[in-house]
Amino acid sequence: MSNVSEWSQSGEYLSFRSSIPLRKIVVDPDDSKAWQIYDSGPKSIKYPLVCLPPVSGTADIFFRQALALSARGIRVVLAEAPSYWSINEWCEGFRKLLDYLAVTKAHIFGASLGGYLAQKFAEYTISSPRVASLILCNSFSDTSIFKGHESATVYWMLPALVLKKMLLSNFEPEPAKDQDMVRAVDFMVERLDSLSQNELASRLTLNCIRSYVEAHKLINLPVTIIDVFDRAPLSLTVREELYKCYPQAKLGHLKTGGYFPYLSRSAEVNLHLLIHLRQFDNTSMATADRPLVNTAQADS
């Protein structure tokens, strides 16, 4: 459906692919279900940063986070789930993945659906916490904002081409003068094209099946919310609802960046991630093998 994107041929992306291997990990009885992960940084760290993609993304959309943050000594895990059809099934699969990777608790950076699932996982494991903190980017806490509730039960039977067209209809053209935003969309379209019908249908089902986060259970969790002011994929009402869920959250606002700021404004997003993670320096939940205070200040 899409041509080869500029970024997938860039030296930066090729460096990522050559230095951080893609691993396929099966944690379910069904051996056809494999998590795809890139695990960078020191494996001795038991509280890594785990990045979860949106509906249309693959794990490698966070390659700029993996390269920059692992260079700081942070363990960064990019994780892409196999096809799960319920929130509980996804949460149980993710819990097993953390067990497999010997991760005690995860600091989770989730974009859109990834952020929603991160919140649901924190809620799912509340009696035996597996989430150290949350960083939510262009995310939401209630699926009622989407109009696909009625369709959620039939996504499994729709052709891949139809599902991809549904998602592409949400990709508004970026301003031609902002080349990084244009490149980000091109790269995301290419990633979307690589997903199978089963993967797309299951993600859309999770995105639209009626559910919401019981945020009052997560009130003591450190949270940072990263939002973009221009061309925001979610309405102001949805964003304000997320702020209300987490009155304790720190807010990281970007003036520009479009739908995929972790690609188009990676330096700014990485700075917000560093600022969030450095509060755990010199604690048992540190994400790196050395303090982040100086490095975060150096970039600010």
Buried (B, 14 or more C-beta within 10 A) or exposed (E): EBEEBBBBEBEEBEEBEEEBEBBEBBBBEEEEBBBBBBBBBBEEBBBBBBBBBBBBBBBBBBBBBBBBBBEBBBBBBBBBBBBBBEBEBBBBBBBBBBEEBEBBBBBBBBBBBBBBBBBBBBBBBBEEEBBBBBBBBBBBBBBEBBEBEEBBEEBBEBEBEEBBEBBBEEBEEBEEEBEBBBBBBBBBBBBBBEBEBBBBBBBBBBBBBEBBBBBEEBEEBBBBBBBBEBBBBBEEEBBEBBEEBBEEBBEBEBEBBBBBBBBBBBEBBBBBBBBBBBBBBEEEBBBBEEEBBEBBEEBE
